[in-house]
Amino acid sequence: MKKIDFLKIARKSARIADDKKGKDIVILNVKRLTIVANYFLIVTVDSSAQMRAVIDTIHEIVKQEDGVAPLRREGGRGVAWAVLDYGGLVIHVMTPQIRALYALEKLWSAARRIK
């Protein structure tokens, strides 16, 4: 079984989100803080259409180039927060209001930010 490089996928996903005009993109290294994942990618988008574009494109490119599909995908049309869960990487794509409300960066403030 091939070992998955979740940091590589996080960085690739961040670039994809940036290409789709995602904002305030942050990768957090949470591997010493939780068993849920090694990394969180957090992206802000302005609309549900943009959210779908970011999530769908990440899903397609990561599956095609890395052979990895998410274990779970939450959120669909008309939602304010969508998640792709790859096991070692959880990608959160949300509207500015939801991002401010849940403040994941504050919740995981002990996590190291990846440049």
VOGU-3710 file (C-alpha; in Angstrom, 3 decimals, decimal comma):
1> mkkidflkia> 0,000/0,000/0,000  1,354/3,389/-1,054  1,962/5,976/1,673  -0,006/9,175/1,040  1,858/12,487/1,296  -0,897/14,594/2,857  1,256/17,729/3,022  1,861/17,520/-0,728  -1,873/17,127/-1,316  -2,609/20,032/1,060
11> rksariaddk> -0,227/22,303/-0,836  -1,624/21,216/-4,204  -5,170/21,768/-2,943  -4,218/25,231/-1,666  -2,880/26,142/-5,119  -6,077/24,852/-6,731  -8,193/26,902/-4,307  -6,074/29,960/-5,086  -6,547/29,392/-8,826  -10,319/29,329/-8,184
21> kgkdivilnv> -10,043/32,681/-6,333  -10,314/31,237/-2,817  -9,172/33,676/-0,131  -7,360/33,583/3,214  -5,960/30,134/2,465  -4,295/28,504/5,463  -2,697/25,093/6,017  -2,451/24,058/9,670  -0,275/21,218/10,935  -2,503/19,613/13,592
31> krltivanyf> -0,875/16,180/13,811  0,364/16,709/17,391  -2,987/18,140/18,503  -5,574/15,648/17,244  -5,993/12,163/15,835  -8,544/13,474/13,320  -5,950/14,526/10,718  -2,387/15,674/10,182  -3,336/18,835/8,310  -6,290/21,170/7,916
41> livtvdssaq> -6,665/23,341/4,833  -9,032/26,278/5,341  -10,318/28,340/2,422  -12,825/31,196/2,215  -15,098/31,595/-0,821  -17,717/34,173/-1,698  -20,499/31,981/-3,091  -21,857/28,453/-3,224  -20,920/28,284/-6,918  -17,318/29,137/-6,069
51> mravidtihe> -17,407/26,599/-3,225  -18,527/23,870/-5,630  -15,815/24,863/-8,115  -13,092/24,667/-5,446  -14,286/21,372/-3,944  -14,997/19,685/-7,300  -11,670/20,736/-8,816  -9,638/19,618/-5,797  -11,490/16,294/-5,765  -10,922/15,684/-9,483
61> ivkqedgvap> -7,259/16,727/-9,658  -6,161/14,912/-6,483  -7,933/11,748/-7,609  -6,457/11,954/-11,108  -2,897/12,976/-10,202  -2,428/11,285/-6,819  -4,928/8,424/-7,038  -6,522/9,522/-3,763  -10,245/10,030/-3,208  -11,726/11,583/-0,076
71> lrreggrgva> -13,055/9,229/2,577  -15,987/11,603/3,043  -17,392/14,630/1,305  -19,828/16,865/3,176  -21,755/19,855/1,890  -23,422/20,365/-1,409  -25,450/22,980/-3,194  -26,506/26,017/-1,231  -24,393/25,358/1,851  -22,000/27,696/3,629
81> wavldygglv> -19,376/25,066/4,552  -18,099/22,071/2,610  -15,531/19,480/3,680  -13,317/16,976/1,904  -11,905/14,452/4,380  -8,881/12,535/3,121  -8,047/11,027/6,506  -4,712/12,768/7,025  -6,003/15,993/5,468  -9,324/17,725/6,055
91> ihvmtpqira> -10,195/20,542/3,659  -12,676/23,153/4,908  -14,170/25,520/2,319  -16,523/28,106/3,805  -18,133/31,480/3,426  -16,672/34,458/5,311  -19,567/34,459/7,798  -19,154/30,790/8,703  -15,381/31,116/8,907  -15,722/34,040/11,312
101> lyaleklwsa> -18,364/32,214/13,368  -16,410/28,973/13,850  -12,930/30,569/13,876  -11,038/27,336/13,225  -7,671/29,112/13,311  -8,414/30,288/16,857  -9,710/26,874/17,872  -6,483/25,321/16,571  -4,232/28,235/17,543  -1,538/25,841/18,828
111> arrik> -1,184/24,400/15,309  1,806/25,387/13,204  0,962/27,229/9,978  2,501/25,815/6,815  3,727/28,311/4,223
//
